[in-house]
């Protein structure tokens, strides 16, 4: 079991693991539901990310910090994280959250996947980018240290590289993390902003200016 201790927020929160787990289960159950599945016909999957965040706010009684953290954990498309420990080359699994297989499988199936112009074809697409976005938004909303969320997002990528979770550092994950960081900073002043606006900025990384 992986346990993460969180402290040092500029918006102090006493987050009990059991309560956090309950919130994640509730949001995961909503994403896994037929109600949410019926929304997948929308041509704009970024708007579905708004729906997830809005429901997280509802579960967390409009506490932005808790809603971002809950969304980050509920949108993880992995139930167990396989990794190979360096040097000894031993494979093991770390459990993130325990939930019924049916709920987890339906949740992953329903996660928005067609988020960007370069989203991979196929059913999985960019489902794994949501947790990067919300996770970095949570950090930048709560932590005032300059570039800490950016440092931690790079650290996560290096962890995945070293422990062979994904196999290589993903530039796209870092870019999505930057957008999440921007979103979290903006929420500190403008609480009604929605994730889709910031996910839409992704294409700006690829615009070439001709003089």
N, C-alpha and C positions, 0 to 999 in steps of 0.2 A: 504494500500500500504506500502510495506517495502522499506525503503530508507537506503542505506548503504553509509556512508562517509568514504573515503579512504585517508590516508595521511601518511607522514613520509617515503616515499620510497627512496631508494638509487639511483633509476633511476627515477627522478621526472617526473611526467606526469600530465598534466591538463586534467582530464577525465570528459567530460561533459556527464551528464546522457543521454541526447537525442542522442548523438553520440554513446555512449555505447549501448544503446537500438537498434539503427540502425544496429550496427555490430552484435549484438546477433541475431536480426531478420534475417539478411542476412545469417549467418552461420546456424541458425535453418532451414531456407528455403532450404539450400543446403543439410543438413542431411535428410530433409523430401522429397527431390526430387527423381524422378525415376532414375536419374543418379547415385545417391549414393545407392539407393536401389538395383540396379543391381550389386553392388560390394559385397553385403551381401553373395553371394555364395562362397566367399573366405573362405577357411578352417581356415585361420588365422585372427581372428577378431582383434588381436592387430595391424595388419597392417592397418586396417580401422581407428584406432585411429590416426595413422600417417597421414592418408588422411584428417581427420577432422582438425588436428593441422596445416597441410600444407595449407589447404584452409583458416583457420583462419589467418595465416600469410599473405596470399594473400589479404584478406579483410582489414587487418590492416597495409598493406604496409610494411611488414617485421618488424614491431615493436613487439618484442618478448613479452614485458610486456602486451601490449594490446591484443595480440593474446592469451596468456595464460588466461587472465581474460575473454575474449570473449568465449573461449572454455569452461571454467569452467561454465559459465552461460548458454551457449547454450546446454550443455549436461545434464543439470538438467532434470530429468524425471518427474518433478512435476510442474504443472502450478500454483497450489495453495497449500500452506503448511497448513494442518490442525493441530491445537494443542489445548490442554486443559490446561488452565491457572491453575497452582497449587493453592491450598487453596479454591478458589471460584469454582473450577471444572467447569468452563465455556468454552465451545468449540467455537473456532472462526477460520477463514481462513485468511491467509496472502497471497496476490497476489504477485508473483515474477515478471513476465513479462506478459503483455497482448499480445496475438497473436491469430489469428483465430484458432478455434478448429481443423479444418482440418490440418493446418500446424503443430500444436502441436502434434496431434495424430499420424500423419505420421512420425514426428521427433522421437517420443518415440518408435514407431514401428521399425524404422530403426537404432536406436542406437545399436552399437555392444554390444553383451550380453555374448558371450562365450569367456571370456578373460583369465580365469585361469583354472588350472586342477580341482579345486573344485567349479567352477561356478555352481550355482543351475540349474537344468534342467527346461525346460519351456521357454516361450518366453521372460520373463523379465530378467532372469539370473543375470548378474552383471552390468546391465545398470547404476545403481545408483553409481557405483564406479568411473566413469569417472570424475564427478564434484569434487569428493574428490581429485583425482589425480591432475587435472589441477588447482584446487583452492590452494592446498598446493604448487604446482610448482610456481604459481604466487606470493604467499607470500614469499617463500624463494628466488626467483629471485630478488624481490624488497626490501626486508627488511633484513638488516644486523644484527639485534639483535639476539644474540645466542638463538636458539631453539624457537624463537617466533612462527614460523609456526607450530611447533609441539604442542606448548601450545594452539594455537588457534584451531588446529584440535581436541584436547582433549576437549576444551571448547565447540565446536560445538556438539560433542558427548554428553556431559553432558547436553547441552541445549535440545537436542533431547530426552534425558532421562527424564529431568524435565518436559518438555512440551508435552511429549507423542507423538512426531512426529513419531518415529519409535518404541518406546517402551523400548529399552534397548541400552546400550553402545555396539557398534560393534567393536570387536577386529580387524576384517578384514578391516573396514573402516580406523582404525588407521594405520594398516600396509600399506595400499594403500596410505594413506597420507604421510607416511615416504618415500615411493618411489617417490611420487610427489615432496617432499621436496628435495630429492637427485637430481632429474631431474632439478629442478629450479636452484639449486646451480651450477650444471654442465653447464647449459646454459650460465651462466655468463662468462665462459671461452671458451666453445666449442659450438658455436651457431648452428651447424648443427646436433646436436644429436636429435634423434627422440624418442617419448614416448615409442614405442614398446620395445626398448632395456631395459628400466627401468621397464616396466610392467612385462617383462620376469623374472626379479629378484625375483618376488613374491615367486616362488617355493623354493628359497634358504632359506626362513624362516622355511622350513619344513624338511630340510636335517639333518639327524642325523649322527654324526660322531662316528664311532666305532674304539676304540683304542685297 
